[in-house]
């Protein structure tokens, strides 16, 4: 259906994607009252009950009403398996369906970005934006802020297993670390989470909800961007489809693409900004031959070890028992506490697989439950799990549209385990994790290792297990990479190189994958981008 004249509206800023970054921009750009802002989101409002219950992320993995539910292409090093890629399609984006961990990465990550020519992105440059965003439960200090929109809380439901993991890690020689986001990341400790009063603090709740009634902010849901419209090489408008009607939103100042590592490069390619050969193949007019759009895709792989527990204290025991499950639900409903407040990692650790490394290259997520696949039924036995995640993979992949149809999922190739460094990190990481799980502090809680099991001992066996069972930690980045080289998509102010009036603001601009979970850094990027956009507006 064609656009109607009445649908042709004009705003100062049009933001595409109401996810972790888009909600931040919508709040900050509309705060002064002088700029009109339109926020477009392909998914619905965040009304699903399970979005707001921390443990509800398990119910949202396969919930297509709020999740793009992408799959990779067959992964060569994983035996041709396709790897499921859940991404948020709802107000708050992936911050509405993620595992809620607040992890910023290492100071060195940001200094590396700066050293690669991205001035203004070193650790000292970005720390003020982490602090600006944050309302830290523990109070403010050199590394943390209070009074920001995003509440960062301590673990709401400490359990004996998660505490024993930290003790076990200390017994193997790892330091105990009370703050992974402080002076140093290395060590074992409890994760903090983006929760407030036992409920999820998505960017929709933290940033968008307080701003929603501003007269200069307009939010449209069920609005799938079709393409960006250009006048020469100046981005002028966004064409989007809503309830079967094609609409156009004009931008007086800028269009801000915040679709994430998959949807941002997809939209650029659909709009004629991308590898020319690919665009011509799908009958798309080339606005700018930008071969880097969709390149350099990175993601964190994780491989889980599952342990059987002799005590009925795991989440498996609570949620598989009808009475205990009802009691846990009642406790949450009454007090916003108990097992339903658990995030996708209670305690964890960061360590080096090789002493010659400058900083940790592996992250462990510990969980007081076990399952064959995230989002599926918990094991019938008493079990817990811990996963190895390599922090800085060398492997890079790509994202390519498969068609000129915006509703068609793109081709996602991540190339997990493509390099020797990546393969070695997993083998060594699994060995170190096994040592922690065998330490005295966990002895009272372990009957046996269920997976990979005692038969998997050689390096070759461990690597084969990683190939068979490895899955994503849901951290795709770098498909619209920031930099100064010919394949960089955006400059250090996140403007699309070679185009006017267009920026990308989300995890896709990261020059490479940082050493930890990606939600907090994405929020930081949007906080910093907000300042740059307002500065450039004069």
C-alpha positions in Angstrom: 0.0 0.0 0.0 1.4 3.4 -0.9 2.2 6.2 1.5 -0.6 8.7 2.2 0.2 12.4 2.3 -1.1 12.6 5.9 1.6 10.0 6.8 4.4 12.2 5.6 5.5 13.8 8.9 8.6 15.8 9.8 10.8 15.6 12.9 14.2 16.9 13.9 15.5 13.4 14.7 14.1 10.0 13.5 15.5 7.1 15.6 15.1 3.6 14.1 15.0 0.9 16.8 13.8 1.4 20.4 16.4 -1.0 21.9 19.3 -0.5 24.4 20.6 2.5 22.4 17.4 3.9 20.8 15.6 4.4 24.1 18.6 6.3 25.6 18.7 8.6 22.5 15.0 9.2 22.7 15.3 10.3 26.3 18.4 12.5 26.0 17.5 14.2 22.6 14.0 15.1 23.7 15.0 16.2 27.3 15.6 19.9 26.5 12.2 20.3 24.7 13.6 22.1 21.7 14.0 19.0 19.4 11.2 16.9 18.0 12.0 13.2 18.1 10.3 10.2 16.5 11.2 6.7 17.8 10.3 3.8 15.5 10.2 0.2 16.9 9.3 -2.9 14.7 8.0 -4.8 17.7 5.2 -4.1 20.2 5.1 -2.3 23.6 6.8 -4.1 26.5 3.6 -5.5 28.0 4.5 -9.1 28.2 4.6 -10.0 31.9 7.8 -12.1 31.6 9.8 -9.1 30.3 9.6 -7.6 33.8 10.4 -10.7 35.9 14.2 -11.2 35.8 14.1 -15.0 35.4 11.5 -14.5 32.7 14.2 -14.3 30.1 13.9 -18.0 29.9 10.3 -17.6 28.7 11.3 -15.1 26.0 14.0 -17.1 24.1 11.4 -18.5 21.7 8.7 -15.9 22.1 8.3 -14.6 18.5 6.1 -11.7 19.5 9.1 -10.0 21.2 12.0 -11.7 19.6 13.4 -11.8 16.0 14.5 -15.4 16.6 17.3 -15.3 14.0 19.5 -18.3 13.1 23.0 -18.2 11.7 23.9 -19.8 8.5 25.5 -23.3 9.0 28.7 -22.7 11.0 31.7 -24.5 9.4 33.6 -25.1 12.6 30.6 -26.2 14.5 29.9 -29.2 12.3 27.5 -27.2 10.1 25.1 -26.4 12.9 23.0 -23.3 12.8 23.1 -21.3 16.0 20.0 -19.7 17.4 20.3 -15.9 17.8 17.5 -14.3 19.9 17.3 -10.5 19.5 14.7 -8.2 21.1 11.8 -7.0 18.9 10.0 -4.9 21.5 10.4 -1.6 23.3 13.7 -1.9 25.1 15.0 -4.3 22.4 17.4 -6.9 23.7 17.6 -5.1 27.1 14.0 -6.4 27.5 14.8 -10.0 26.9 18.5 -10.3 27.9 20.1 -12.0 30.9 20.4 -8.6 32.9 24.1 -8.8 33.7 25.8 -5.4 34.2 29.3 -5.9 32.9 31.3 -3.0 31.3 34.4 -4.9 30.0 38.0 -4.1 30.6 39.6 -0.7 30.7 42.0 -2.0 28.0 39.1 -2.6 25.6 38.4 1.1 25.3 42.0 2.1 25.3 42.5 -0.3 22.4 39.6 1.4 20.5 41.3 4.7 21.0 44.7 3.4 20.0 43.1 2.2 16.7 42.4 5.9 15.8 39.0 6.4 17.5 39.9 9.4 19.6 37.4 10.1 22.4 36.8 6.4 23.1 39.5 5.5 25.6 38.6 4.3 29.1 39.0 7.7 30.6 36.7 9.2 27.9 33.9 6.6 28.4 33.9 6.2 32.2 32.0 9.5 32.7 29.2 8.1 30.5 29.0 4.8 32.4 28.7 6.8 35.6 26.1 9.2 34.0 23.9 6.3 33.1 24.1 4.5 36.4 22.2 4.5 39.6 24.5 2.2 41.6 22.9 0.5 44.6 26.2 0.5 46.4 26.6 4.3 46.0 28.9 6.4 43.9 32.7 6.3 43.9 35.6 6.7 41.4 34.1 4.1 39.1 30.3 4.3 39.8 27.5 6.9 39.5 24.3 7.5 41.4 21.1 9.2 40.2 21.3 8.0 36.6 18.4 6.3 34.9 19.8 2.8 34.9 19.6 1.0 38.3 22.4 -1.4 38.9 21.7 -3.8 41.8 23.4 -6.5 43.8 22.3 -10.1 43.4 18.8 -10.3 44.9 18.8 -14.0 45.7 22.2 -15.3 47.0 22.3 -19.0 47.1 24.9 -21.5 48.6 25.9 -22.8 45.2 26.8 -19.4 43.7 28.8 -18.5 46.9 30.6 -21.9 46.8 31.7 -21.3 43.2 33.5 -18.1 44.3 35.2 -19.9 47.2 36.2 -22.7 44.9 37.7 -20.3 42.4 39.7 -18.7 45.2 41.0 -22.1 46.2 42.4 -22.5 42.7 44.3 -19.2 43.1 41.9 -16.6 41.6 41.4 -13.4 43.6 38.0 -12.7 45.0 36.6 -9.6 43.2 33.7 -7.6 44.6 33.4 -5.4 41.6 34.0 -6.6 38.0 33.4 -3.0 36.9 35.9 -1.3 39.2 39.7 -1.1 39.2 40.2 -4.6 37.6 38.0 -7.2 36.1 40.1 -10.3 37.0 38.9 -12.7 39.7 35.7 -14.4 40.9 32.6 -12.7 42.5 28.9 -12.0 42.2 27.6 -10.2 39.1 25.5 -7.1 39.4 22.3 -6.8 37.4 20.2 -4.2 35.7 17.2 -4.6 38.0 15.3 -2.2 40.3 13.3 -3.5 43.2 13.3 -7.1 41.9 12.1 -6.0 38.4 14.0 -5.8 35.1 15.5 -2.3 34.4 15.4 -2.4 30.6 16.1 0.8 28.7 12.4 1.0 28.0 11.7 1.2 31.7 14.8 3.2 32.7 14.9 5.8 29.9 11.8 5.7 27.7 9.1 5.4 30.4 10.1 8.7 32.2 10.2 10.5 28.8 7.1 9.1 27.2 4.7 12.0 28.0 6.9 14.7 26.6 5.1 16.6 23.8 8.2 16.5 21.5 8.7 12.7 21.7 6.7 10.4 19.5 6.9 6.6 19.8 5.6 4.3 17.1 5.5 0.6 17.7 4.8 -2.2 15.1 6.7 0.1 12.7 9.2 -1.8 10.6 11.7 0.4 8.7 11.8 -0.5 5.0 14.6 1.9 3.9 16.2 5.2 4.4 15.4 7.7 1.6 18.2 9.9 0.3 18.6 13.2 -1.6 21.9 12.4 -3.3 24.0 11.3 -0.4 22.1 13.1 2.3 19.7 10.9 4.4 16.4 12.7 4.4 13.6 10.3 5.5 12.7 6.8 6.8 10.1 4.8 5.0 8.4 2.3 7.4 5.4 0.0 7.3 2.9 0.0 10.2 -0.3 -2.1 10.3 0.0 -2.6 6.5 0.4 1.1 5.7 3.6 2.5 4.2 4.5 5.7 5.9 7.3 8.3 5.6 9.0 10.3 8.4 11.3 13.1 7.3 14.3 14.2 9.4 15.2 17.9 9.5 18.5 17.2 11.3 19.5 13.5 11.4 18.4 9.9 11.1 19.8 7.7 13.9 20.0 4.0 13.1 19.8 1.9 16.4 18.8 -1.6 15.1 21.7 -3.5 16.6 24.4 -5.6 15.1 22.0 -7.4 12.8 19.2 -4.9 11.9 21.4 -1.8 11.4 23.6 -3.2 8.6 20.5 -4.8 7.2 18.7 -1.5 6.9 21.7 0.3 5.5 22.1 -2.4 2.8 18.3 -2.3 2.0 18.7 1.5 1.6 21.6 1.3 -0.9 24.5 1.8 1.5 26.7 -1.3 1.4 28.7 -3.6 -0.8 27.7 -2.6 -4.3 27.8 -6.1 -5.8 25.4 -7.4 -3.1 23.0 -4.5 -3.6 22.9 -4.9 -7.4 22.3 -8.6 -6.9 19.0 -7.7 -5.1 18.0 -4.9 -7.5 18.8 -2.1 -5.0 20.1 1.2 -6.3 23.5 1.9 -4.9 23.7 5.2 -3.0 27.2 4.5 -1.6 29.4 1.5 -2.3 30.4 0.8 1.3 32.0 -2.7 1.4 32.4 -2.6 5.2 28.7 -2.5 6.0 27.9 -5.9 7.5 31.6 -7.0 7.7 33.5 -7.8 10.9 30.6 -9.5 12.7 31.8 -10.9 16.1 30.0 -12.7 18.9 30.8 -14.5 22.1 30.5 -18.3 22.0 29.9 -20.2 25.2 30.3 -23.8 26.2 28.6 -25.2 29.3 29.7 -27.8 31.9 26.7 -29.4 33.7 27.1 -30.9 37.2 24.7 -33.1 39.2 24.1 -31.9 42.7 23.4 -34.3 45.7 21.3 -31.6 47.5 17.8 -30.4 46.3 18.8 -26.8 46.4 19.0 -26.0 42.6 16.5 -24.0 40.6 15.8 -27.3 38.8 14.4 -28.6 42.1 12.3 -25.5 42.8 10.8 -25.0 39.3 10.2 -28.8 38.7 8.3 -29.2 42.0 4.7 -28.0 41.8 4.5 -26.7 45.4 7.9 -25.1 45.5 7.2 -23.5 42.1 4.0 -21.9 43.3 5.7 -20.8 46.5 8.5 -19.1 44.5 5.9 -17.3 42.4 4.0 -16.2 45.4 7.2 -14.9 47.1 8.0 -12.9 43.9 4.5 -11.5 43.6 4.4 -10.4 47.3 8.0 -9.3 47.9 9.8 -9.1 44.5 12.4 -11.5 45.9 13.4 -15.2 45.7 14.4 -17.4 42.8 12.5 -15.5 40.2 14.9 -12.6 40.6 17.9 -14.7 39.2 19.7 -13.3 36.2 21.6 -15.3 33.5 24.6 -15.5 35.8 24.7 -15.3 39.6 28.4 -15.5 40.3 31.2 -15.8 37.8 34.9 -15.3 37.1 37.3 -13.7 34.7 40.7 -15.3 34.2 43.7 -15.7 31.8 44.1 -19.0 30.0 47.8 -18.1 29.6 49.9 -16.2 32.1 51.5 -14.3 29.3 48.2 -12.5 28.5 47.9 -8.9 29.7 44.3 -9.3 30.9 41.6 -12.1 31.3 40.5 -13.8 28.1 37.8 -16.0 29.5 34.6 -15.2 31.4 32.6 -17.8 33.4 28.9 -17.5 34.0 27.8 -19.7 36.9 24.1 -20.7 37.2 22.3 -22.6 40.0 20.3 -24.5 37.3 20.9 -26.7 34.3 19.3 -27.3 30.9 20.1 -28.8 27.5 19.5 -25.4 25.8 18.7 -22.0 27.2 15.0 -21.3 27.2 14.2 -25.0 27.3 12.9 -27.2 30.1 15.3 -27.5 33.1 16.8 -31.0 33.8 14.7 -33.3 35.9 17.7 -33.9 38.2 19.3 -31.5 40.7 21.8 -29.7 38.6 23.8 -26.6 38.1 26.0 -25.3 35.3 28.9 -23.0 34.5 29.9 -21.8 31.0 33.2 -20.8 29.4 33.1 -17.7 27.2 36.1 -16.5 25.3 36.2 -12.7 25.6 38.1 -11.5 22.6 37.6 -13.9 19.7 39.7 -13.4 16.6 37.0 -15.0 14.4 35.0 -12.5 12.3 31.9 -13.1 10.1 29.4 -11.1 8.1 25.8 -10.0 7.7 24.3 -9.9 4.3 20.7 -9.3 3.1 19.2 -12.2 1.3 16.5 -10.2 -0.5 15.3 -6.6 -0.9 12.3 -7.5 1.3 12.8 -5.9 4.8 10.9 -8.7 6.4 13.3 -11.4 5.2 15.9 -12.4 7.9 19.5 -11.6 6.8 22.2 -14.2 6.3 24.2 -14.2 9.6 27.7 -15.8 9.4 29.7 -15.6 12.6 32.5 -18.1 11.9 32.8 -19.3 15.5 36.1 -21.1 16.3 37.6 -20.1 13.0 41.1 -19.4 14.4 43.6 -21.5 16.4 43.7 -18.8 19.2 39.9 -19.2 19.7 40.0 -22.9 19.7 42.9 -23.0 22.2 41.2 -20.5 24.5 38.2 -22.7 24.8 40.2 -25.9 25.5 42.3 -24.2 28.2 39.3 -22.4 29.6 37.4 -25.7 30.0 40.3 -27.2 31.8 40.5 -24.3 34.3 36.8 -24.3 34.9 36.9 -28.1 35.6 39.6 -27.4 38.2 37.4 -24.8 39.9 34.4 -27.2 39.8 36.6 -29.9 41.4 37.9 -27.6 44.2 37.1 -28.5 47.9 34.4 -25.7 48.4 32.1 -27.3 45.8 32.7 -31.0 46.9 29.5 -31.1 49.1 27.5 -29.9 46.0 28.8 -32.3 43.3 27.9 -35.9 42.6 29.3 -36.0 39.0 30.0 -34.1 35.9 27.1 -34.8 33.5 28.3 -32.9 30.5 30.8 -33.2 28.9 31.3 -36.1 31.3 34.4 -38.1 32.5 35.1 -39.6 29.1 35.9 -36.2 27.5 39.6 -35.7 28.6 42.0 -35.1 25.7 42.3 -31.6 24.1 40.8 -33.1 21.0 37.8 -34.4 22.8 37.2 -31.1 24.6 37.4 -29.2 21.3 35.0 -31.6 19.7 32.6 -31.1 22.6 32.9 -27.3 22.1 32.0 -27.8 18.4 29.0 -29.9 19.2 27.6 -27.9 22.1 28.8 -24.4 21.8 26.2 -21.6 21.6 26.0 -17.9 21.6 26.1 -15.6 24.7 24.1 -13.1 22.6 26.7 -10.4 22.1 26.9 -9.6 18.4 28.9 -6.5 17.5 31.0 -4.6 15.0 29.0 -4.9 11.7 29.0 -1.0 11.3 32.5 -0.7 12.8 33.9 2.7 13.9 37.3 3.6 12.5 39.3 5.5 9.9 40.3 2.7 7.5 38.5 2.0 4.1 36.2 -0.7 5.6 35.1 1.4 8.7 31.4 2.3 8.4 31.2 5.2 10.9 33.7 7.8 12.1 34.5 8.5 15.8 31.3 10.6 16.1 29.3 7.7 14.7 28.5 9.4 11.4 28.2 7.1 8.5 31.3 7.8 6.4 30.4 9.3 2.9 26.8 10.1 3.9 25.3 13.2 5.5 22.6 13.3 8.1 23.0 9.6 9.2 24.5 8.0 12.2 24.6 4.5 13.6 24.4 4.2 17.4 24.4 0.7 18.9 26.7 -2.3 19.4 27.4 -2.5 15.7 29.8 0.4 15.9 32.1 -1.3 18.3 35.5 -1.6 16.6 35.8 -5.1 18.1 34.1 -7.2 20.7 34.8 -6.0 24.2 35.7 -8.3 27.1 32.3 -8.9 28.7 28.5 -8.5 28.3 27.5 -5.9 25.8 24.4 -4.2 27.2 26.1 -1.7 29.6 28.6 -0.6 26.9 25.8 -0.1 24.3 24.0 2.2 26.8 27.3 4.0 27.3 27.7 4.4 23.6 24.2 6.0 23.3 24.9 8.3 26.2 28.1 9.6 24.6 26.4 9.8 21.2 23.6 11.9 22.6 26.1 14.5 23.7 27.8 14.4 20.3 24.5 14.8 18.4 23.4 17.7 20.5 26.8 19.4 20.2 26.7 19.0 16.4 23.2 20.5 16.3 24.7 23.7 17.7 
